[in-house]
Amino acid sequence: MGDLVALFRSRAEYWAPYLGVTFNRVSVKDQRTLWGSCTREGNLNFSWRLALAPDPVLDYLIVHELSHRAQMNHSRRFWEVVETLCPGHRSHRRWLRKNGRALHTAKRPA
C-alpha cells in the first residue's frame, strides 16, 4: 500500500497549492462506503480502489477532499471551490456512480 499512499500524496501535493490549502497525513484504506474523507485536522483518507479509476476521476476525488479544507461541508460554496479546479466534476461523479460497483469487486493489491 506504500506505493498507493505515495500516489495519493503526490496528487494532493500537486493540487493543494492551487486551492491555497494544506493537509497533513494521507491514508489509503479499504473503505467500502466512502471514496474519500477529510478530517478537521487535515488528514486525507482514500479508498485504494480509486487508483483503478481514470486519472481525471482520481484527481477529482483529490480536489474534492482538499476542497473540504476550505469548506467543511457540501454547500454551494464548497462546490464552487471544487469547480475552480475541476469543472468536469459532474461527469466524474457520474462515472463513479456508474462504475463504482465494478471497482468495489476488485481485488486488493498485495
Biopython code that builds the backbone (N, CA, C, O; Angstrom):
import numpy as np
from Bio.PDB.StructureBuilder import StructureBuilder

atoms = [
    (1, "MET", "N", (0.819, -1.202, 0.000)),
    (1, "MET", "CA", (0.000, 0.000, 0.000)),
    (1, "MET", "C", (0.858, 1.258, 0.000)),
    (1, "MET", "O", (0.360, 2.354, -0.258)),
    (2, "GLY", "N", (2.145, 1.100, 0.290)),
    (2, "GLY", "CA", (3.027, 2.263, 0.321)),
    (2, "GLY", "C", (3.064, 3.009, -1.002)),
    (2, "GLY", "O", (3.099, 4.239, -1.030)),
    (3, "ASP", "N", (3.056, 2.250, -2.109)),
    (3, "ASP", "CA", (3.046, 2.897, -3.428)),
    (3, "ASP", "C", (1.766, 3.691, -3.633)),
    (3, "ASP", "O", (1.790, 4.763, -4.238)),
    (4, "LEU", "N", (0.650, 3.174, -3.134)),
    (4, "LEU", "CA", (-0.623, 3.874, -3.278)),
    (4, "LEU", "C", (-0.653, 5.146, -2.436)),
    (4, "LEU", "O", (-1.166, 6.173, -2.880)),
    (5, "VAL", "N", (-0.110, 5.082, -1.234)),
    (5, "VAL", "CA", (-0.036, 6.281, -0.404)),
    (5, "VAL", "C", (0.795, 7.336, -1.131)),
    (5, "VAL", "O", (0.428, 8.510, -1.158)),
    (6, "ALA", "N", (1.913, 6.916, -1.718)),
    (6, "ALA", "CA", (2.765, 7.858, -2.458)),
    (6, "ALA", "C", (2.011, 8.477, -3.637)),
    (6, "ALA", "O", (2.155, 9.668, -3.911)),
    (7, "LEU", "N", (1.214, 7.674, -4.328)),
    (7, "LEU", "CA", (0.423, 8.183, -5.449)),
    (7, "LEU", "C", (-0.567, 9.244, -4.972)),
    (7, "LEU", "O", (-0.620, 10.342, -5.527)),
    (8, "PHE", "N", (-1.345, 8.918, -3.950)),
    (8, "PHE", "CA", (-2.353, 9.855, -3.456)),
    (8, "PHE", "C", (-1.701, 11.105, -2.866)),
    (8, "PHE", "O", (-2.195, 12.214, -3.070)),
    (9, "ARG", "N", (-0.603, 10.935, -2.141)),
    (9, "ARG", "CA", (0.088, 12.088, -1.560)),
    (9, "ARG", "C", (0.619, 12.991, -2.671)),
    (9, "ARG", "O", (0.492, 14.212, -2.584)),
    (10, "SER", "N", (1.204, 12.415, -3.701)),
    (10, "SER", "CA", (1.765, 13.251, -4.774)),
    (10, "SER", "C", (0.667, 14.036, -5.493)),
    (10, "SER", "O", (0.877, 15.191, -5.864)),
    (11, "ARG", "N", (-0.487, 13.428, -5.689)),
    (11, "ARG", "CA", (-1.593, 14.143, -6.338)),
    (11, "ARG", "C", (-2.119, 15.252, -5.420)),
    (11, "ARG", "O", (-2.437, 16.345, -5.889)),
    (12, "ALA", "N", (-2.210, 14.976, -4.122)),
    (12, "ALA", "CA", (-2.649, 16.000, -3.173)),
    (12, "ALA", "C", (-1.633, 17.141, -3.101)),
    (12, "ALA", "O", (-2.014, 18.309, -3.030)),
    (13, "GLU", "N", (-0.354, 16.806, -3.119)),
    (13, "GLU", "CA", (0.689, 17.840, -3.112)),
    (13, "GLU", "C", (0.624, 18.703, -4.369)),
    (13, "GLU", "O", (0.911, 19.900, -4.326)),
    (14, "TYR", "N", (0.249, 18.092, -5.477)),
    (14, "TYR", "CA", (0.110, 18.850, -6.724)),
    (14, "TYR", "C", (-1.050, 19.844, -6.632)),
    (14, "TYR", "O", (-0.886, 21.019, -6.963)),
    (15, "TRP", "N", (-2.225, 19.377, -6.182)),
    (15, "TRP", "CA", (-3.442, 20.197, -6.214)),
    (15, "TRP", "C", (-3.576, 21.189, -5.063)),
    (15, "TRP", "O", (-4.169, 22.252, -5.248)),
    (16, "ALA", "N", (-3.051, 20.879, -3.894)),
    (16, "ALA", "CA", (-3.255, 21.729, -2.715)),
    (16, "ALA", "C", (-2.851, 23.193, -2.937)),
    (16, "ALA", "O", (-3.610, 24.081, -2.549)),
    (17, "PRO", "N", (-1.701, 23.484, -3.536)),
    (17, "PRO", "CA", (-1.340, 24.899, -3.725)),
    (17, "PRO", "C", (-2.324, 25.664, -4.611)),
    (17, "PRO", "O", (-2.526, 26.863, -4.419)),
    (18, "TYR", "N", (-2.930, 24.986, -5.572)),
    (18, "TYR", "CA", (-3.907, 25.651, -6.440)),
    (18, "TYR", "C", (-5.150, 26.079, -5.663)),
    (18, "TYR", "O", (-5.818, 27.050, -6.020)),
    (19, "LEU", "N", (-5.449, 25.341, -4.595)),
    (19, "LEU", "CA", (-6.594, 25.683, -3.746)),
    (19, "LEU", "C", (-6.180, 26.569, -2.575)),
    (19, "LEU", "O", (-7.027, 27.102, -1.859)),
    (20, "GLY", "N", (-4.874, 26.722, -2.388)),
    (20, "GLY", "CA", (-4.385, 27.516, -1.270)),
    (20, "GLY", "C", (-4.633, 26.850, 0.073)),
    (20, "GLY", "O", (-4.895, 27.526, 1.068)),
    (21, "VAL", "N", (-4.550, 25.520, 0.104)),
    (21, "VAL", "CA", (-4.795, 24.777, 1.334)),
    (21, "VAL", "C", (-3.604, 23.883, 1.650)),
    (21, "VAL", "O", (-2.747, 23.633, 0.803)),
    (22, "THR", "N", (-3.574, 23.415, 2.872)),
    (22, "THR", "CA", (-2.575, 22.444, 3.301)),
    (22, "THR", "C", (-3.307, 21.198, 3.782)),
    (22, "THR", "O", (-4.525, 21.200, 3.955)),
    (23, "PHE", "N", (-2.548, 20.149, 3.991)),
    (23, "PHE", "CA", (-3.109, 18.921, 4.542)),
    (23, "PHE", "C", (-2.032, 18.239, 5.357)),
    (23, "PHE", "O", (-0.855, 18.585, 5.263)),
    (24, "ASN", "N", (-2.434, 17.280, 6.147)),
    (24, "ASN", "CA", (-1.493, 16.543, 6.988)),
    (24, "ASN", "C", (-1.257, 15.148, 6.425)),
    (24, "ASN", "O", (-0.654, 14.990, 5.364)),
    (25, "ARG", "N", (-1.729, 14.162, 7.129)),
    (25, "ARG", "CA", (-1.496, 12.765, 6.771)),
    (25, "ARG", "C", (-2.380, 12.333, 5.606)),
    (25, "ARG", "O", (-3.506, 12.809, 5.459)),
    (26, "VAL", "N", (-1.859, 11.430, 4.783)),
    (26, "VAL", "CA", (-2.631, 10.793, 3.722)),
    (26, "VAL", "C", (-2.660, 9.300, 4.026)),
    (26, "VAL", "O", (-1.615, 8.673, 4.203)),
    (27, "SER", "N", (-3.863, 8.738, 4.085)),
    (27, "SER", "CA", (-4.027, 7.306, 4.330)),
    (27, "SER", "C", (-4.819, 6.694, 3.188)),
    (27, "SER", "O", (-5.737, 7.306, 2.642)),
    (28, "VAL", "N", (-4.446, 5.488, 2.844)),
    (28, "VAL", "CA", (-5.174, 4.722, 1.840)),
    (28, "VAL", "C", (-5.712, 3.494, 2.555)),
    (28, "VAL", "O", (-4.959, 2.718, 3.143)),
    (29, "LYS", "N", (-7.025, 3.332, 2.492)),
    (29, "LYS", "CA", (-7.698, 2.300, 3.275)),
    (29, "LYS", "C", (-8.582, 1.432, 2.390)),
    (29, "LYS", "O", (-8.755, 1.685, 1.197)),
    (30, "ASP", "N", (-9.128, 0.410, 3.013)),
    (30, "ASP", "CA", (-10.069, -0.483, 2.333)),
    (30, "ASP", "C", (-11.490, -0.013, 2.648)),
    (30, "ASP", "O", (-12.309, -0.771, 3.169)),
    (31, "GLN", "N", (-11.764, 1.250, 2.322)),
    (31, "GLN", "CA", (-13.080, 1.838, 2.591)),
    (31, "GLN", "C", (-14.095, 1.297, 1.596)),
    (31, "GLN", "O", (-13.795, 1.143, 0.412)),
    (32, "ARG", "N", (-15.291, 1.011, 2.080)),
    (32, "ARG", "CA", (-16.335, 0.486, 1.206)),
    (32, "ARG", "C", (-17.508, 1.443, 1.062)),
    (32, "ARG", "O", (-18.306, 1.305, 0.134)),
    (33, "THR", "N", (-17.625, 2.404, 1.960)),
    (33, "THR", "CA", (-18.775, 3.307, 1.896)),
    (33, "THR", "C", (-18.412, 4.704, 1.418)),
    (33, "THR", "O", (-19.280, 5.444, 0.956)),
    (34, "LEU", "N", (-17.153, 5.068, 1.522)),
    (34, "LEU", "CA", (-16.698, 6.390, 1.075)),
    (34, "LEU", "C", (-15.524, 6.233, 0.123)),
    (34, "LEU", "O", (-14.685, 5.347, 0.289)),
    (35, "TRP", "N", (-15.477, 7.093, -0.861)),
    (35, "TRP", "CA", (-14.307, 7.123, -1.737)),
    (35, "TRP", "C", (-13.166, 7.862, -1.061)),
    (35, "TRP", "O", (-11.994, 7.551, -1.274)),
    (36, "GLY", "N", (-13.522, 8.842, -0.248)),
    (36, "GLY", "CA", (-12.509, 9.605, 0.457)),
    (36, "GLY", "C", (-13.137, 10.401, 1.580)),
    (36, "GLY", "O", (-14.359, 10.519, 1.677)),
    (37, "SER", "N", (-12.282, 10.943, 2.422)),
    (37, "SER", "CA", (-12.746, 11.811, 3.501)),
    (37, "SER", "C", (-11.615, 12.736, 3.909)),
    (37, "SER", "O", (-10.443, 12.486, 3.627)),
    (38, "CYS", "N", (-12.001, 13.813, 4.581)),
    (38, "CYS", "CA", (-11.054, 14.794, 5.078)),
    (38, "CYS", "C", (-11.460, 15.155, 6.498)),
    (38, "CYS", "O", (-12.605, 15.530, 6.750)),
    (39, "THR", "N", (-10.516, 15.040, 7.422)),
    (39, "THR", "CA", (-10.820, 15.378, 8.809)),
    (39, "THR", "C", (-10.576, 16.863, 9.042)),
    (39, "THR", "O", (-9.925, 17.531, 8.238)),
    (40, "ARG", "N", (-11.099, 17.366, 10.140)),
    (40, "ARG", "CA", (-10.874, 18.767, 10.507)),
    (40, "ARG", "C", (-9.386, 19.061, 10.704)),
    (40, "ARG", "O", (-8.948, 20.198, 10.535)),
    (41, "GLU", "N", (-8.617, 18.040, 11.060)),
    (41, "GLU", "CA", (-7.175, 18.215, 11.248)),
    (41, "GLU", "C", (-6.411, 18.220, 9.919)),
    (41, "GLU", "O", (-5.202, 18.449, 9.891)),
    (42, "GLY", "N", (-7.123, 17.968, 8.831)),
    (42, "GLY", "CA", (-6.484, 17.977, 7.522)),
    (42, "GLY", "C", (-5.929, 16.647, 7.082)),
    (42, "GLY", "O", (-5.115, 16.589, 6.160)),
    (43, "ASN", "N", (-6.357, 15.570, 7.728)),
    (43, "ASN", "CA", (-5.941, 14.232, 7.309)),
    (43, "ASN", "C", (-6.848, 13.764, 6.184)),
    (43, "ASN", "O", (-8.072, 13.851, 6.278)),
    (44, "LEU", "N", (-6.238, 13.272, 5.126)),
    (44, "LEU", "CA", (-6.974, 12.804, 3.955)),
    (44, "LEU", "C", (-6.976, 11.286, 3.934)),
    (44, "LEU", "O", (-5.937, 10.656, 4.130)),
    (45, "ASN", "N", (-8.127, 10.703, 3.699)),
    (45, "ASN", "CA", (-8.286, 9.252, 3.621)),
    (45, "ASN", "C", (-8.931, 8.912, 2.284)),
    (45, "ASN", "O", (-9.879, 9.568, 1.854)),
    (46, "PHE", "N", (-8.408, 7.881, 1.637)),
    (46, "PHE", "CA", (-8.920, 7.477, 0.334)),
    (46, "PHE", "C", (-9.055, 5.967, 0.249)),
    (46, "PHE", "O", (-8.302, 5.225, 0.881)),
    (47, "SER", "N", (-10.012, 5.527, -0.531)),
    (47, "SER", "CA", (-10.149, 4.111, -0.846)),
    (47, "SER", "C", (-9.079, 3.743, -1.879)),
    (47, "SER", "O", (-8.890, 4.463, -2.859)),
    (48, "TRP", "N", (-8.393, 2.646, -1.665)),
    (48, "TRP", "CA", (-7.363, 2.225, -2.607)),
    (48, "TRP", "C", (-7.953, 1.985, -3.995)),
    (48, "TRP", "O", (-7.239, 2.055, -4.996)),
    (49, "ARG", "N", (-9.248, 1.702, -4.055)),
    (49, "ARG", "CA", (-9.904, 1.405, -5.336)),
    (49, "ARG", "C", (-9.859, 2.588, -6.312)),
    (49, "ARG", "O", (-9.961, 2.401, -7.524)),
    (50, "LEU", "N", (-9.708, 3.795, -5.779)),
    (50, "LEU", "CA", (-9.628, 4.972, -6.660)),
    (50, "LEU", "C", (-8.416, 4.918, -7.580)),
    (50, "LEU", "O", (-8.412, 5.545, -8.640)),
    (51, "ALA", "N", (-7.390, 4.175, -7.182)),
    (51, "ALA", "CA", (-6.208, 4.033, -8.032)),
    (51, "ALA", "C", (-6.543, 3.300, -9.331)),
    (51, "ALA", "O", (-5.782, 3.367, -10.296)),
    (52, "LEU", "N", (-7.680, 2.600, -9.358)),
    (52, "LEU", "CA", (-8.121, 1.880, -10.552)),
    (52, "LEU", "C", (-8.971, 2.754, -11.474)),
    (52, "LEU", "O", (-9.251, 2.375, -12.612)),
    (53, "ALA", "N", (-9.372, 3.904, -10.988)),
    (53, "ALA", "CA", (-10.216, 4.818, -11.774)),
    (53, "ALA", "C", (-9.345, 5.603, -12.757)),
    (53, "ALA", "O", (-8.132, 5.700, -12.573)),
    (54, "PRO", "N", (-9.959, 6.158, -13.793)),
    (54, "PRO", "CA", (-9.204, 7.025, -14.701)),
    (54, "PRO", "C", (-8.595, 8.207, -13.943)),
    (54, "PRO", "O", (-9.166, 8.677, -12.959)),
    (55, "ASP", "N", (-7.447, 8.680, -14.398)),
    (55, "ASP", "CA", (-6.749, 9.771, -13.716)),
    (55, "ASP", "C", (-7.631, 10.991, -13.442)),
    (55, "ASP", "O", (-7.552, 11.546, -12.346)),
    (56, "PRO", "N", (-8.473, 11.437, -14.395)),
    (56, "PRO", "CA", (-9.315, 12.604, -14.089)),
    (56, "PRO", "C", (-10.289, 12.358, -12.935)),
    (56, "PRO", "O", (-10.610, 13.286, -12.192)),
    (57, "VAL", "N", (-10.757, 11.129, -12.778)),
    (57, "VAL", "CA", (-11.668, 10.796, -11.678)),
    (57, "VAL", "C", (-10.884, 10.795, -10.360)),
    (57, "VAL", "O", (-11.358, 11.324, -9.355)),
    (58, "LEU", "N", (-9.697, 10.206, -10.365)),
    (58, "LEU", "CA", (-8.844, 10.227, -9.181)),
    (58, "LEU", "C", (-8.552, 11.669, -8.770)),
    (58, "LEU", "O", (-8.672, 12.020, -7.596)),
    (59, "ASP", "N", (-8.170, 12.498, -9.733)),
    (59, "ASP", "CA", (-7.868, 13.891, -9.418)),
    (59, "ASP", "C", (-9.104, 14.627, -8.907)),
    (59, "ASP", "O", (-8.995, 15.472, -8.019)),
    (60, "TYR", "N", (-10.261, 14.319, -9.450)),
    (60, "TYR", "CA", (-11.491, 14.933, -8.938)),
    (60, "TYR", "C", (-11.662, 14.623, -7.456)),
    (60, "TYR", "O", (-11.973, 15.516, -6.668)),
    (61, "LEU", "N", (-11.459, 13.351, -7.067)),
    (61, "LEU", "CA", (-11.639, 12.991, -5.655)),
    (61, "LEU", "C", (-10.600, 13.665, -4.774)),
    (61, "LEU", "O", (-10.902, 14.056, -3.646)),
    (62, "ILE", "N", (-9.388, 13.802, -5.273)),
    (62, "ILE", "CA", (-8.347, 14.512, -4.516)),
    (62, "ILE", "C", (-8.776, 15.967, -4.316)),
    (62, "ILE", "O", (-8.726, 16.486, -3.201)),
    (63, "VAL", "N", (-9.199, 16.623, -5.406)),
    (63, "VAL", "CA", (-9.650, 18.019, -5.321)),
    (63, "VAL", "C", (-10.858, 18.129, -4.394)),
    (63, "VAL", "O", (-10.946, 19.064, -3.598)),
    (64, "HIS", "N", (-11.783, 17.184, -4.493)),
    (64, "HIS", "CA", (-12.978, 17.184, -3.646)),
    (64, "HIS", "C", (-12.578, 17.203, -2.169)),
    (64, "HIS", "O", (-13.050, 18.043, -1.403)),
    (65, "GLU", "N", (-11.708, 16.275, -1.778)),
    (65, "GLU", "CA", (-11.324, 16.198, -0.367)),
    (65, "GLU", "C", (-10.502, 17.405, 0.060)),
    (65, "GLU", "O", (-10.681, 17.903, 1.172)),
    (66, "LEU", "N", (-9.609, 17.885, -0.793)),
    (66, "LEU", "CA", (-8.848, 19.089, -0.459)),
    (66, "LEU", "C", (-9.755, 20.308, -0.337)),
    (66, "LEU", "O", (-9.479, 21.207, 0.457)),
    (67, "SER", "N", (-10.819, 20.347, -1.103)),
    (67, "SER", "CA", (-11.762, 21.471, -1.036)),
    (67, "SER", "C", (-12.437, 21.549, 0.329)),
    (67, "SER", "O", (-12.896, 22.614, 0.743)),
    (68, "HIS", "N", (-12.493, 20.418, 1.023)),
    (68, "HIS", "CA", (-13.037, 20.439, 2.381)),
    (68, "HIS", "C", (-12.128, 21.215, 3.332)),
    (68, "HIS", "O", (-12.573, 21.623, 4.405)),
    (69, "ARG", "N", (-10.885, 21.424, 2.967)),
    (69, "ARG", "CA", (-10.001, 22.240, 3.799)),
    (69, "ARG", "C", (-10.446, 23.700, 3.757)),
    (69, "ARG", "O", (-10.168, 24.460, 4.684)),
    (70, "ALA", "N", (-11.131, 24.090, 2.695)),
    (70, "ALA", "CA", (-11.664, 25.450, 2.583)),
    (70, "ALA", "C", (-13.105, 25.528, 3.066)),
    (70, "ALA", "O", (-13.517, 26.534, 3.643)),
    (71, "GLN", "N", (-13.870, 24.470, 2.831)),
    (71, "GLN", "CA", (-15.291, 24.406, 3.200)),
    (71, "GLN", "C", (-15.574, 23.003, 3.734)),
    (71, "GLN", "O", (-15.614, 22.046, 2.961)),
    (72, "MET", "N", (-15.770, 22.871, 5.045)),
    (72, "MET", "CA", (-16.007, 21.547, 5.646)),
    (72, "MET", "C", (-17.484, 21.156, 5.552)),
    (72, "MET", "O", (-18.115, 20.838, 6.560)),
    (73, "ASN", "N", (-18.015, 21.183, 4.352)),
    (73, "ASN", "CA", (-19.425, 20.853, 4.131)),
    (73, "ASN", "C", (-19.600, 20.569, 2.646)),
    (73, "ASN", "O", (-18.622, 20.532, 1.899)),
    (74, "HIS", "N", (-20.821, 20.371, 2.222)),
    (74, "HIS", "CA", (-21.134, 20.203, 0.800)),
    (74, "HIS", "C", (-22.088, 21.308, 0.355)),
    (74, "HIS", "O", (-23.041, 21.059, -0.383)),
    (75, "SER", "N", (-21.825, 22.514, 0.806)),
    (75, "SER", "CA", (-22.650, 23.671, 0.455)),
    (75, "SER", "C", (-22.384, 24.117, -0.987)),
    (75, "SER", "O", (-21.495, 23.597, -1.662)),
    (76, "ARG", "N", (-23.160, 25.073, -1.428)),
    (76, "ARG", "CA", (-22.943, 25.659, -2.752)),
    (76, "ARG", "C", (-21.524, 26.213, -2.858)),
    (76, "ARG", "O", (-20.867, 26.055, -3.887)),
    (77, "ARG", "N", (-21.060, 26.856, -1.804)),
    (77, "ARG", "CA", (-19.702, 27.421, -1.797)),
    (77, "ARG", "C", (-18.653, 26.319, -1.955)),
    (77, "ARG", "O", (-17.669, 26.501, -2.672)),
    (78, "PHE", "N", (-18.858, 25.171, -1.286)),
    (78, "PHE", "CA", (-17.949, 24.039, -1.428)),
    (78, "PHE", "C", (-17.837, 23.630, -2.894)),
    (78, "PHE", "O", (-16.733, 23.474, -3.416)),
    (79, "TRP", "N", (-18.993, 23.456, -3.564)),
    (79, "TRP", "CA", (-18.981, 23.015, -4.962)),
    (79, "TRP", "C", (-18.366, 24.073, -5.870)),
    (79, "TRP", "O", (-17.797, 23.735, -6.908)),
    (80, "GLU", "N", (-18.471, 25.335, -5.502)),
    (80, "GLU", "CA", (-17.788, 26.388, -6.264)),
    (80, "GLU", "C", (-16.278, 26.239, -6.156)),
    (80, "GLU", "O", (-15.559, 26.454, -7.132)),
    (81, "VAL", "N", (-15.794, 25.870, -4.968)),
    (81, "VAL", "CA", (-14.363, 25.635, -4.785)),
    (81, "VAL", "C", (-13.921, 24.461, -5.647)),
    (81, "VAL", "O", (-12.912, 24.552, -6.347)),
    (82, "VAL", "N", (-14.661, 23.365, -5.605)),
    (82, "VAL", "CA", (-14.332, 22.189, -6.424)),
    (82, "VAL", "C", (-14.279, 22.585, -7.897)),
    (82, "VAL", "O", (-13.355, 22.210, -8.619)),
    (83, "GLU", "N", (-15.271, 23.338, -8.326)),
    (83, "GLU", "CA", (-15.390, 23.693, -9.740)),
    (83, "GLU", "C", (-14.229, 24.557, -10.240)),
    (83, "GLU", "O", (-13.929, 24.546, -11.434)),
    (84, "THR", "N", (-13.579, 25.297, -9.356)),
    (84, "THR", "CA", (-12.455, 26.129, -9.802)),
    (84, "THR", "C", (-11.357, 25.293, -10.434)),
    (84, "THR", "O", (-10.708, 25.738, -11.381)),
    (85, "LEU", "N", (-11.139, 24.091, -9.927)),
    (85, "LEU", "CA", (-10.084, 23.225, -10.465)),
    (85, "LEU", "C", (-10.614, 22.039, -11.243)),
    (85, "LEU", "O", (-9.877, 21.398, -11.992)),
    (86, "CYS", "N", (-11.878, 21.751, -11.067)),
    (86, "CYS", "CA", (-12.438, 20.552, -11.679)),
    (86, "CYS", "C", (-13.804, 20.854, -12.284)),
    (86, "CYS", "O", (-14.827, 20.394, -11.778)),
    (87, "PRO", "N", (-13.820, 21.633, -13.373)),
    (87, "PRO", "CA", (-15.114, 21.994, -13.965)),
    (87, "PRO", "C", (-15.909, 20.790, -14.465)),
    (87, "PRO", "O", (-17.124, 20.891, -14.637)),
    (88, "GLY", "N", (-15.255, 19.659, -14.701)),
    (88, "GLY", "CA", (-15.952, 18.455, -15.156)),
    (88, "GLY", "C", (-16.356, 17.527, -14.027)),
    (88, "GLY", "O", (-16.589, 16.339, -14.253)),
    (89, "HIS", "N", (-16.441, 18.058, -12.804)),
    (89, "HIS", "CA", (-16.691, 17.189, -11.652)),
    (89, "HIS", "C", (-18.000, 16.408, -11.767)),
    (89, "HIS", "O", (-18.091, 15.293, -11.253)),
    (90, "ARG", "N", (-19.003, 16.964, -12.422)),
    (90, "ARG", "CA", (-20.277, 16.240, -12.540)),
    (90, "ARG", "C", (-20.112, 14.954, -13.355)),
    (90, "ARG", "O", (-20.694, 13.925, -13.013)),
    (91, "SER", "N", (-19.337, 15.009, -14.409)),
    (91, "SER", "CA", (-19.123, 13.799, -15.217)),
    (91, "SER", "C", (-18.288, 12.774, -14.451)),
    (91, "SER", "O", (-18.485, 11.571, -14.621)),
    (92, "HIS", "N", (-17.365, 13.230, -13.617)),
    (92, "HIS", "CA", (-16.558, 12.305, -12.814)),
    (92, "HIS", "C", (-17.417, 11.636, -11.738)),
    (92, "HIS", "O", (-17.244, 10.453, -11.446)),
    (93, "ARG", "N", (-18.332, 12.391, -11.159)),
    (93, "ARG", "CA", (-19.251, 11.814, -10.179)),
    (93, "ARG", "C", (-20.151, 10.776, -10.852)),
    (93, "ARG", "O", (-20.426, 9.723, -10.277)),
    (94, "ARG", "N", (-20.609, 11.075, -12.075)),
    (94, "ARG", "CA", (-21.425, 10.100, -12.821)),
    (94, "ARG", "C", (-20.617, 8.836, -13.103)),
    (94, "ARG", "O", (-21.129, 7.724, -12.980)),
    (95, "TRP", "N", (-19.351, 9.013, -13.482)),
    (95, "TRP", "CA", (-18.502, 7.862, -13.767)),
    (95, "TRP", "C", (-18.416, 6.966, -12.527)),
    (95, "TRP", "O", (-18.529, 5.744, -12.626)),
    (96, "LEU", "N", (-18.215, 7.586, -11.363)),
    (96, "LEU", "CA", (-18.123, 6.796, -10.131)),
    (96, "LEU", "C", (-19.434, 6.077, -9.821)),
    (96, "LEU", "O", (-19.418, 4.922, -9.396)),
    (97, "ARG", "N", (-20.567, 6.748, -10.029)),
    (97, "ARG", "CA", (-21.851, 6.082, -9.785)),
    (97, "ARG", "C", (-22.032, 4.901, -10.730)),
    (97, "ARG", "O", (-22.531, 3.849, -10.329)),
    (98, "LYS", "N", (-21.628, 5.072, -11.976)),
    (98, "LYS", "CA", (-21.805, 4.021, -12.982)),
    (98, "LYS", "C", (-20.822, 2.866, -12.783)),
    (98, "LYS", "O", (-21.187, 1.706, -12.976)),
    (99, "ASN", "N", (-19.586, 3.170, -12.402)),
    (99, "ASN", "CA", (-18.529, 2.162, -12.363)),
    (99, "ASN", "C", (-18.076, 1.771, -10.962)),
    (99, "ASN", "O", (-17.226, 0.895, -10.801)),
    (100, "GLY", "N", (-18.635, 2.409, -9.966)),
    (100, "GLY", "CA", (-18.202, 2.159, -8.595)),
    (100, "GLY", "C", (-18.357, 0.719, -8.161)),
    (100, "GLY", "O", (-17.494, 0.178, -7.470)),
    (101, "ARG", "N", (-19.443, 0.099, -8.559)),
    (101, "ARG", "CA", (-19.670, -1.304, -8.169)),
    (101, "ARG", "C", (-18.549, -2.202, -8.700)),
    (101, "ARG", "O", (-18.083, -3.097, -7.994)),
    (102, "ALA", "N", (-18.119, -1.966, -9.938)),
    (102, "ALA", "CA", (-17.026, -2.760, -10.504)),
    (102, "ALA", "C", (-15.731, -2.522, -9.722)),
    (102, "ALA", "O", (-14.966, -3.457, -9.488)),
    (103, "LEU", "N", (-15.487, -1.286, -9.324)),
    (103, "LEU", "CA", (-14.286, -1.003, -8.537)),
    (103, "LEU", "C", (-14.339, -1.734, -7.196)),
    (103, "LEU", "O", (-13.315, -2.207, -6.703)),
    (104, "HIS", "N", (-15.517, -1.824, -6.617)),
    (104, "HIS", "CA", (-15.641, -2.472, -5.315)),
    (104, "HIS", "C", (-15.468, -3.983, -5.385)),
    (104, "HIS", "O", (-15.267, -4.624, -4.354)),
    (105, "THR", "N", (-15.542, -4.563, -6.572)),
    (105, "THR", "CA", (-15.315, -6.008, -6.687)),
    (105, "THR", "C", (-13.851, -6.316, -6.977)),
    (105, "THR", "O", (-13.469, -7.486, -7.004)),
    (106, "ALA", "N", (-13.031, -5.308, -7.191)),
    (106, "ALA", "CA", (-11.612, -5.513, -7.497)),
    (106, "ALA", "C", (-10.893, -6.099, -6.280)),
    (106, "ALA", "O", (-11.274, -5.867, -5.133)),
    (107, "LYS", "N", (-9.859, -6.853, -6.564)),
    (107, "LYS", "CA", (-9.044, -7.455, -5.505)),
    (107, "LYS", "C", (-8.006, -6.442, -5.054)),
    (107, "LYS", "O", (-7.441, -5.703, -5.859)),
    (108, "ARG", "N", (-7.771, -6.425, -3.757)),
    (108, "ARG", "CA", (-6.798, -5.526, -3.149)),
    (108, "ARG", "C", (-5.388, -5.894, -3.591)),
    (108, "ARG", "O", (-5.036, -7.073, -3.600)),
    (109, "PRO", "N", (-4.577, -4.908, -3.957)),
    (109, "PRO", "CA", (-3.202, -5.227, -4.363)),
    (109, "PRO", "C", (-2.392, -5.760, -3.191)),
    (109, "PRO", "O", (-2.666, -5.454, -2.031)),
    (110, "ALA", "N", (-1.405, -6.552, -3.518)),
    (110, "ALA", "CA", (-0.564, -7.167, -2.465)),
    (110, "ALA", "C", (0.354, -6.154, -1.829)),
    (110, "ALA", "O", (1.125, -6.497, -0.932)),
]
sb = StructureBuilder()
sb.init_structure("model")
sb.init_model(0)
sb.init_chain("A")
sb.init_seg("    ")
for serial, (resi, resn, name, xyz) in enumerate(atoms, 1):
    if name == "N":
        sb.init_residue(resn, " ", resi, " ")
    sb.init_atom(name, np.array(xyz, "f"), 0.0, 1.0, " ", f" {name:<3s}", serial, name[0])
structure = sb.get_structure()
